[in-house]
């Protein structure tokens, strides 16, 4: 799983624009708990909010359900945002060393100026210049609800990738009893093998997996909890408003008003 370079990020962004109608998106990010047997003398390090012990799998997925970045080994007590903050990927996101493409003008939306390439995540992640999350709250304007829908639609690919992963590999259907170090290697291996199998089927007619809200997850692959706070900068807040404006005007699709 090579580290994506600038041209790779551009190709990923083109895939999201084509398949999911979301501009300048270079990946959907999410975290899952991989349930393990409590290591000896580990205390509460691996103890999570669902009263099990786990490692955190943090992943960035492209428009074709391929894992492009994975970070395994975060302690189970960490949230998605905490795992991102403590990961090498999160450090690269903060210091700008991910080699993302430079800010670009979205075709047909020159009035908005230059916009950065972004990752999309849920409410568990912080709002950053290169990381979009939904607008919080329930009493939202129609424009913000449409933005949240379009963002969630693009973000769904990472949920689908986790479903595919857990359905293919039996180790995710039970508590893993190996050491955390071996578990980390096994999880990374399944992600690489997942990509190998996906690349062999890309281009064939296949049914897109759907994640139902009521579906049961694999016993050892569970959602990570949400962050309690989000201290976003003014620039990050303004960028989200700019993307919201684009998705409600130049980037509107004919069916979105029937959904929200």
PyMOL commands that set and color helices and strands:
alter all, ss='L'
color gray80, all
select helices_A, chain A and resi 6-20+80-86+88-95+110-112+142-168+170-173+180-201+234-248+256-259
alter helices_A, ss='H'
color red, helices_A
select strands_A, chain A and resi 25-36+53-61+67-75+104-105+114-115+118-120+131-132+221-223
alter strands_A, ss='S'
color yellow, strands_A
deselect
rebuild
show_as cartoon
